[in-house]
Amino acid sequence: MSSSQVYSRVVEWSPSGVTGYDASVRRLAVAENLSALAANWGGGPILVTISRRSTFVKAVRVPNAGASEVNLILQTQMASMFPVPLHELSYSFRLTDDINADGRLAVVAAMRESELKGILAEARDAGFKVEKVIPAALGSVLLIESLGVKDAAVVQSTHEGLAIDLLEGGELKYSRVAPLPDSPGAAEAEVARSFAAVGIPASRVIAAGGIEYPSASSVSPMPSIEALATMPVDKLGINIETREAVERREKAAQSKRSRLAALLCAAAVLMAVLVFVERSDKAGERQASQAKWNGRLTKLRSERKKQETKLNGVIQLADSIKRAFEPAQKASDVMTLIANQSPKGLWLTGITFERGKTTFVRGTSKDSAGVSDYLQALTTEERLRDVKLVFANNGDIDKTPVVQFSIQGFAVGNLPLVDAKKKKGSR
């Protein structure tokens, strides 16, 4: 139900009788009970208000917390707030926007549950459908709002007596019923007594519903019951229900939350199944695609291996060509080096030089000292390595003693044109 809901037929109930207001015909109706009123109205939906002497309305400060937490706090405080035990009460409360250092202002309304059950049963038997049950004094909240007033005392005549509702900051702070005065001065005294009882500053007085109050700050021909029938009531945030009705509503809300949780759980399971199926399909497609690409990858790897083998052959061929045309030492350079190192009295008779092989030097010397000097000179040459004497034999040439010798060594960088092939099983 939206906050703009207006109930056109309002009934104020009291133990001594009922007063009804029908906004469609703008007329008050007074009857002994709801059954008598139904004979005039014909039943249907109504807003029931409870007279000031049959309800308790209290404005108290509570911690600025949620409604459920505040409800627990109020249950512990009601024993001192109202003269009736908590288990005999039906109550409702509204958290206002008035927040200060002492907490948040809450408006609490309560009545005897036995009376509430009796009213609901009587209304049902009379053919009425009770939409809400609220204190009649809350009509003054809507009345001063229509007048643009925040602080006031609303004074009006009811069948119970002189109704005095004190409001501060637009909220009902106190409500009482005094005997109908026999003079205007007596009414003013009752209003002053009410302000003093609550301890709030005296403010303007609004005379409602045509009551005579000469010193009133303003006059409104509209009684509070008419304000309830012509203005949105849900903004008051009060609806007094029996404990059974509250329990049924809470169970229904809990059941609704449980159903919602079950639906969300089922939706989550369904979503998980859909995701699993989708991923399974994707996995199958991915496996088929993976197998296809694996086949292509195997072929590409085989082709790459073939090309690498060809490339290695080309590289080896290029190395061989480079060795042939760009040797580290030319054969002529090696022979020149060997010849230049020969000492006086020593003649070279032959040099054997092949690519990638040991170089052999043969010659004749007058004496062994010449051979030794020559061997030493070749050994210390950086462009030769592994130099050693193969043999040195004494002999005669035309009856002249000589030493015939052979020396071997390896020219640095004398690589073969083609690398020797490795034998199978070699490491």
RAJO-V416157 format. One record per backbone hydrogen bond with DSSP energy under -0.5 kcal/mol. CO is the residue of the C=O (numbers start at 1). NH is the residue of the N-H. Records with the same first field share a line. If there is no record, write none. Layout:
BEGIN
CO: NH  NH
END
This chain:
BEGIN
2: 5
5: 233  234
6: 8
8: 10  23
9: 47
10: 21
11: 13  49
12: 19
13: 51
14: 17
17: 14
18: 31
19: 12
20: 29
21: 10  23
22: 25  26  27
27: 22
29: 20
31: 18
33: 37
34: 38
35: 39
36: 40
37: 40  41
38: 42
44: 129
46: 48  131  132
47: 11  49
48: 134
49: 13
50: 136
51: 54  55
52: 55
56: 110
58: 60  108
60: 106
62: 104
63: 65
66: 70
67: 71
68: 72
69: 73
70: 74
71: 75
72: 76
73: 76  77
74: 77  78
77: 80  81
78: 82
85: 88
86: 89
88: 113
90: 111
91: 241
92: 109
94: 96  107
97: 99
98: 105
100: 103
103: 100
104: 62
105: 96
106: 60  108
107: 94
108: 58
109: 92
110: 56
111: 90
112: 116
113: 117
114: 118
115: 119
116: 120
117: 121
118: 122
119: 123
120: 124
121: 125
122: 126
123: 127  128
124: 127
127: 44
128: 130
129: 46  131
132: 48
133: 240
134: 50
135: 138
136: 139
137: 140
138: 141  142
139: 143
140: 144
141: 145
142: 146
143: 147
144: 149
145: 148
150: 152  170
152: 154  167
153: 155  206
154: 165
155: 208
156: 163
158: 161
161: 158  163
162: 178
163: 156
164: 166  176
165: 154
166: 173  174
167: 152
168: 171
171: 168
174: 166
176: 164
178: 162
183: 186  187
184: 188
185: 189
186: 190
187: 191
188: 192
189: 193
190: 194
191: 195
192: 196
193: 197
194: 198
195: 199  200
204: 153
205: 207  217  218
206: 155  208
207: 220
208: 211
211: 213
213: 216
218: 207
220: 209  210
221: 223
223: 226  227
224: 228
225: 229
226: 230
227: 231
228: 7
233: 236
234: 237
242: 246
243: 247
244: 248
245: 249
246: 250
247: 251
248: 252
249: 253
250: 254
251: 255
252: 256
253: 257
254: 258
255: 259
256: 260
257: 261
258: 262
259: 263
260: 264
261: 265
262: 266
263: 267
264: 268
265: 269
266: 270
267: 271
268: 272
269: 273
270: 274
271: 275
272: 276
273: 277
274: 278
275: 279
276: 280
277: 281
278: 282
279: 283
280: 284
281: 285
282: 286
283: 287
284: 288
285: 289
286: 290
287: 291
288: 292
289: 293
290: 294
291: 295
292: 296
293: 297
294: 298
295: 299
296: 300
297: 301
298: 302
299: 303
300: 304
301: 305
302: 306
303: 307
304: 308
305: 309
306: 310
307: 311
308: 312
309: 313
310: 314
311: 315
312: 316
313: 317
314: 318
315: 319
316: 320
317: 321
318: 322
319: 323
320: 324
321: 325
322: 326
330: 334
331: 335
332: 336
333: 337
334: 338
335: 339
336: 340
337: 341
339: 342
343: 346
345: 366
347: 364
350: 362
351: 353
352: 360
354: 357
359: 409
360: 352
361: 407
362: 349  350
363: 405
364: 347
365: 403
367: 371
368: 372
369: 373
370: 374
371: 375
372: 376
373: 377
374: 378
375: 379
376: 380
378: 381
381: 384
383: 412
385: 410
388: 408
391: 406
393: 404
395: 402
397: 400
399: 401
400: 397
402: 395
403: 365
404: 393
405: 363
406: 390  391
407: 361
408: 388
409: 359  411
410: 385
411: 414
413: 328  415
423: 426
END
